[in-house]
């Protein structure tokens, strides 16, 4: 396959190709210089045979656009994306000086515990940013963890290829193989979780946690947790076999660190650490200085991420729905949400009913006491009228009060002919448990009085301080002197 670009070629009118940095089964990476700025960049180009599915190119660019959102120091920065005139897509990234961890392992073998844990902690910070942005890497491996040398000479780990090397070409069965390693199937599947081997579409952040545990295993003992000569054998091991304990391969690995690694390699995602922040905090006791700060940073990044899953309904819509319900069932609404707005109208109705009922009961009691007073005669001394006494304007006030209390809420006019005094208590307002009904004997003894012209119910509901109770006329009482 001919390379899509050659040395000296200019890409997008501004990037001149200097040399080839690396080549994989599906990608080519070249170093280039910006023609207008003193800047070196790395450009990754997708290699694909003619006639291969165009979904590869679409996925390549789609995942590159997702990676542009990641700005942390532990993530390789994506500067630009585009397509050559030939249709080959490319991604422009920051240029890094250093080596990836696969090269470190080949050159130096297993790492010391402090370095291995420190590198994985830095990867946790990068993955926290990715997971907070909704990006699952799906292809974490030592070759994608780059140990860059900063201008100050320190080592800074950066994660490469966010979501770019995701799955097999469209239509392939058992998706989950690395896009850059399609022709070398044992490359990335060594670090794949069981669920990703079944289907790469349904994986979540916990699949990346499996990969980080497998990488830490490899950094400490020099080999991955599962090895096989054929892909089918590897898949069976990952799905059903337990990895060898790291302490069996290296005796100086702390028991607590071994538990953290095996925790990441649980077959069931629910049994692993649920976030990279949880994994980072578990690694702090085995990390060098600065490990606690990195773990806390990962936790802060994830805690600041917006909650994805269930949008809350807007408050006005809920309030409107509750108001509509209040008209039909105020009692139910009060038991759900007794707010001032939704309960105000039912409460006013309830208060009005209580007030009218109290007025009716008071008037009823006044009528009874008036009847008793008629039999006993007028009092020797006239006392100042009580406020409630202003309600009784004549002998028929109890009946008007009871009928007014029953008729006013319903809005019906007062009938011209009232019922007899004997029947009136039966048609009064609804009985209250605390008030005893008037005995029939007292109502029968009361003499019938001539009918008078009825007044409006407003006189019942609006007594004034200037009102003077009318002295009842009793034909059986002696005349007043």
N, C-alpha and C positions, 0 to 999 in steps of 0.2 A: 504494500500500500504506500503510495507516494505521500509524503508529508504535505499538509495543507499550506504551509508557509516555509520559506527558506531564509537563511541568514541575509540580512540587509533589506528584506521586504518591509514595507511600511503598512501597518494595519490602521484602518480608520483615519488615515491621513495624519496621524500624530505619534504612533508607536512604531519605532524601528526595531526589528528583531535582531538581537545580538547573538544569542546562542541557545542551544537546547539544554534545558535543565533536567528533564526526565521524560520518560515515555512509558505508558502502561498499555494494557490491552485495549482500552477505549479512549485514552486521552494523551495529549501531548502538551508539555509545559515548556515554555520558552522564556528567556529573560529578554526584556526590551527596554529601550530608553525613550522617554518622552522628548519629542523634537522641540518643544517650546519651553519646557520646564526642566530644571535639573533633578529629574526624578527617574528612578529605576522601578520597573514593575515586572511582575510575573504574569504571563498570559497563558491560560489553559484553553486548549482547543479540543473539541470533541472529534474523535476519530470514529468513523462508521463506514462500513462497506456500502457500496451503491446498492440500493434496493432494500436496505434495512428500514425498519419501521420509523416513520417520521416522529413517532411519539418520543423517541430518544432525544431528539433536538428540542422538542417542546418542553420535556421534563428538565432537560439541562438548563434552559433559560428560566423556567419557572422557579426552580430551586435556587438559581443564582439571584433572582430578584428577592426571594425570601431572605437569603443570607445578607443582602445589603442592609437589612434592618438592624443587624447586630453590630454594635459599635464598641464593645468592651475590649480591653487590652489583651484578653486571652483568646480572642477570636481573630483570625486573619481577615483583614478588611477587604471587602469587595468594592472596587472603585468604578467599574464600568462593565457593561455587557453589550454584546452586539453580534453581528453575523458578517462573515466575509462575503465578497462578491460571489463566491462559489456556493454560498448557503451554509457554510460550516459555522456553527455558533462558537463564541469564545467568551471568556470571563477574564477581566483584568483585575488582578489582586495586588496587594502590597508585596514588595520584594523582601524576602527574609534571608538573613545570613544565619547559617547554623545547620542542623541536621535533625531528622525526625528520630523518634525513639526506636524504630526498627533498625536504623543504622547504628544507633548507640548500642543496642543489644548485640548486633553482629560484631561490633568492634570491641566491646568491653564485657559482654556476658551479663549475668544478672546484676541488678543494682543493689546498693545498700538500702536498708529499710527506710531510712530518712528520706533519701532521694526519691525512691519509688512512691512513697506516700505523698511527698510534696508535689510531684508531677500530677498524680491523680487528683489531688486537691485543687490544683490550678485548672485541671480539666473540668472539675465539678463547677467551678465558678463560671467557666464558659458555657457549660451545658445548662446552668441555671438561667442564664440570659436567653439561650435558645428556647428552652422549655417555656419560659415566661412569655416568649413571643409566639408560642404555638408550633415550634419547629422541633421535630424529632430527627436526630442525625441519621440513624439506621446503619451507619457504616463506620462506627468508631473502631479504631485499631491502632497499633503503635505507629504505623506509617502515616496516619492522619493526626498524630500529636507531634508538632514540630517544636523543637527546642531551639528557640531563636536567641541570638546574642544581641543584647541591647547595646547602645552606644557607650554605656558605662561599664560594659564587660560582664554584666550579670546574665543569667539564663532565665528566659521567660517562655513558658510553654504556651503555644497557640494551637487551637484546633482548626484543622483544615476541612474543606469539602463539606460544608453544612448542607445536608440533604441533597447534595448533587449526585453522589453515588448511592442510589436508593434501591433499585430493584432491577430485575431482569427486563429485557425488551418486552413490549406489549404482546400478550398472547402466550408467553412462556409459562409453564406450569411450575408451581413451587416457588413463586417470586420471593426475593430476598437476597439474591446474590448481588455482589457489588457491580455497579455499572462499569467501573474501571477494571474490574477483574472478571468479566464475563467469560473470558477464555482461560482463566485460571481459577476454577471454582473453589479451590481450597484456600484462597486468600482471605476474604472477609468472612465466609461462613464459620470459620474457627471461632469467631467472637460473636456470632449471632445467637440470640435467645431462641428457645424452642418455639415460642409463638411467632417469631419472625420467620423461622424456617417454614412454618405452616402457611403463613400469609403475611406479607409485608404491609398490606393495606390496613390491618387492624392493630398494629403495634402502637404503643404509647411511650411515654418517657421512661417507664420501667424497663423497656427493652434496652435503652441506652445505659441504664444502671447495671443490667447484666453485663453489657460489653465493658463497662468500666471495671467491674469485678474481675472479668476475664483478663483484661489488660494488666491489672495490678498483680494477678496471679503470674502472668508471664514475666513481668518485670522482676519479680522476686525469685522465681525458680528457674527461669530461662526457657520454659516451655508453656504452651497454652494448656488450659484445663482438659481439653479433649483433642486427641490427635487420631488421624486415620489416613489410610492411603487412598480411600475412595469416598466420594461424597455421600453415598448411601450409608456407608458404615459410620461416617461422622454424624449424619443426621440421627441415626439410631442411638448413638452414644449420648448426644446432646438431649435427646428426648427421654431417655430411660436410664442412663447410667449416672452414677455419682462420680465426681472428679476425685482424684487422689488428694488427700489432705496435703496442703503446702508444707506442713511440718514434716511429713514423710520424705519430702524431697530436699528440704533445707531445715536443719534442726534449730537454727537461731531465730526463726520467725516467731514472734510472740503469739501466745495462744489467743489473746483477745483480737489481734489482727487477723488471725486465721478465721475466727468466727465471723468477722466482718466480711471477709472475702466469700466464705461459703454462704453467708446470708444473701449476698448479691447473686449467687448462682443457684438459687432455688428455682425449681421448675415452674412453680406457680407464681405468677407476677404478684399476687396478693401477699405472698410470704417474703418478698424482698423489701428493702427500704423503698418507701413510696415516693421519695423525692431525692434529688441529688443533694439537697441541703441536709437531709437526714443522714445520707451516706457520709457527707463531709464532716458532720459533727461526730460521727462514730470513729472517724479516722484521726481526729485531733490528738488523742493520747499518744499516737505513734508518729506524729509529725514534728518537724523541726520548728524553730521559732517562726512565728507568723502563721502557723497553721490555724490557730483559733480565729485570727482575723479573716482568713480566707473562708472558713466555714461560716462565719457570721455574715460575710458579704454575700455568699450564696443564698443564705436564708433571707437576707434583706431583699435581694433581687426577686425571689419567688414571692415573698409576702407583698411586694409592691405591685405584682402583676394583677390585672383586673380579673375578676371572677368570670370565667367563660360561660359556664353552663346555664343558667336559668335567668332570663331577663325578668326583672320585677315589673309588675303592671304599674302604669302611671297613677299617681295618687288621685288626680281629678277624676279619672274614670271610675276608680273604686268608690270615691265619695258620691258620685252621681248615682251609681248603682245602689248604694246604701240608702240614699234619699228616696229612690223609687220604691225600695222595699219597705221603708218606714211607713209609707202611706197605706200599704196593705197589711203589714203586721208589725206595729210598733213594739209589741212585747218581745218578739223575736229579735228585733234590732237592738233593743236595750240589753239583751243578754249577750249579744255579739260585740257591739262597739258603742258604749254609752257616751258618745261625743255630744257636745253642746248643740251642734248644728242638727244632728239627726234626731235627737231626743226632745228638742225644744217643743215641737208641736204636740206630740203625745203627752208631754208633761203638762202643758197648758190645759189641754182637755181634761186631764185627770184632776188638776187643781180646781178647775171650774166645777166639775162634778162634785168634788168634796165640799167646796164652799156652798153650792146650792143645796146639797144634802144637809149640811150643818144648819143653814138658814131654815130649811123645812123642819128639821127636828126641833130647832129652838122655837119656831113658831108653834109647832104641835104642843111642845111642853108649855108654852105660854097660854095656849088655848085651854089646856087642861087646868092650869092654875087659875085662869080667869073664871072658868066654870065653878071651881071650888070657891073662889072669892065671891061670886054672885050669890051662892048659897049662904055664905057666912056674913055678907054685908060688906059695905065699904070700909076701908081702914080708917082708924081714928085720925091718923096724921098722914098727910099726902107727902110721899117721898119724891126726891128728884128722880126723874125717869132714867133708867139705864139705857145705854145706846141700843141694845137689842130691842127695848120696848118700843122704839119708834117704828118698828115693823108692824105692830098691831095697831091699825088705824080704826078698826071697828070690830064688832063681834065676829065677823066672818074672816078676819085676817088669817087664822090658822088654815082655813080651807083654801084661801087664795095663795098662801105661801106654799102649801103642799102642791096645789095644782100648778102654780107658776114654776116651782122647781121641777115638776115633771114635764111642763110644756115648753119652757124656754129653750133648753138645748135642742129639742127637735124642731123648733121654729114654727109650731102650729099655733093658730089664733085661739084665744080663750073662748070656749063655747058660751053662748048667751045664758043658758040655763044650767046652773051647777047641779050636781047630784045632791041628794039629801044628806043631812048631817050624819045619819046613821051609816050610810054607805061610804062616806068620805075616807075614813081611815084605810079601808081596803084598797082604795085606788091612789093612795099616796105614793111618794117616791119610794124606790126600792128599800126594803127594811135594812137597817144597820144592826149588826150583831149586838152592839153595846146599848141599844135603846129598846125599852120594853114598850109594846103597843098599848094603847089606851083601852081600858076595859069597856065592854059594851054598856055596862050599867051606867057609867058616868055620862056616856053620850046620850043615853035614852033620857036621863033625868033632865038634861038641858032643854029648856023650852025653845020651840022654834021661833025665830025672829023674822020680822018682815024682810023681804029681799030688798037689797039696795043696789044701786047702780054700781057695777064693777069698775074698778079703776085699772089702769094699765099696769102690767107686771113691773114696770120700771120703778114704781113706788116701793115695791118689795125689795128690789136689789139696790136702791140708792137712798137709804135713810139719811137724814140730816140732823145736825145738832139742835136746830131750831124747832124741830117737830115736837108737838105736844100730844101725848096719847089722849084719845077721845074717851071720855067717861062712858062706860057702857050703861045703857038704860035697862033697868030691871023692873018690870011691872010689879014684882012681888016684894021689892025692897022699899023701905020707908023713904019719904022724900028727904033730901038733904036740907039741912038748916043753913 
